[in-house]
Amino acid sequence: MRYRKLGNTNTDVSVICLGTMTFGEQNSEKDGFEQMDYAIDRGVNFIDTAEMYAVPTRAETYGKTEEIVGNWIKSKKNRDKVILATKIASKSNGLSWVREGGKKLSFNKKNINAAIDASLKRLKTDYVDLYQLHWPERNVPKFGVMDFEYDPNDNEWTAIEEVLENLNQLIDQGKVRYIGVSNETPWGLMKFMQVAKEKNLPVMVSIQNVYNLVNRVFDIANSEVSLRENCGLLAYSPLAGGRLSGKYLNDQNPKNSRYTLFASIFERHRTPRGEVAISKYVNLANKYNIAPSTFANAFVNDRPFVTSNIIGATTMDQLKENIDSIDIKFSDEILREIEDIHLADPNPCV
């Protein structure tokens, strides 16, 4: 395994991070334990979860993923060996079952305190290493939307200084070590950095956004902010929801897979243009005798702005292939071929 510093901290996190959003829905607690055991044995020390998981989100499974991770930590007694990250949900048209309800899920003091206390209880720990804002309160393009639509009436969101003050309180209380953002824009990340420096408040050490071979929107502007502000990317959906494994090509619908079970929810990476690009990347991986999923993850692992690549799996074979990507180093020739495919149709999925 390889490790990198988490932002401006002295904390080393594995380049492979274990994502857990399937725990409690597609994966049982037993499955989750097996995945975490194997990941730790392979040198992974970074586990990412969220209060709203499992996915797809519903009232019956709210918080279930954190509970499974917490039960594992309790049974293994290994809290000091794990860098644990979770997230607080924000305003949403859904999530009516989360605290005050979807429309009222702000980052005010009341919500942040309630969210962290509930997460800590489920995780069976008294602190998390990284606490992330799952998505902005502001109206921003996210979850498959690319264009920013300005709404002059979109002004009912917690001021950034207030958010940082609320998070700083959690740090002072010892409940949180570091803070990060997720699904954030370049403007949002820079404002957090600016206010933190001006007001002597904690800085964001990471940004968790989507990044993969068919969605490299992060390259356009966020990458510069990430590098210059020392706020590395925690890349999620490195396989575009599993599509870069090639298992969905030619209209295949593998049993118990995400796009088979939840077709109406996960449309983000299923596009006609995307399928063409995915086919090209799968063929390229096969040309070099690399499993397509390993190939796709290996690309993400070595991007200069990436701190850690958040992998997810529903089977142990998938998990092994994903972690195996840590041993792959692309030649200049392979990187040129990847770039040729990318430039032929940049970002066919968002």
Buried (B, 14 or more C-beta within 10 A) or exposed (E): BEBBBBBBBEBEBBBBBBBBBBBBBBBEBEBBBBBBEBBBEBBBBBBBBBBBBBBBBBEEBBBBBBBBBBBBBEEBEEBEEBBBBBBBBBBBEEBBBBBEEBEBBBBBBEBBBBBBEBBBBBBBBEBBBBBBBBBBBBBBBBEBEEEEEEEEEEEEBBEBBBBBBBBBBBBEEEBBBBBBBBBBBBBBBBBBBEBBEEEEBBBBBBBBBBBBBBBBBBBEBBBEBBEEBBBBBBBBBBBBBBBBBBBBEEEEEEEEBBBEBBEEEBBBBBBEEBBBBBBBBBEBBEEEEBBBBBBBBBBBBBBEBBBBBBBBBBBEEBBBBBBBBBEBEBEEEBEEBBEEBBEEEBBBBB
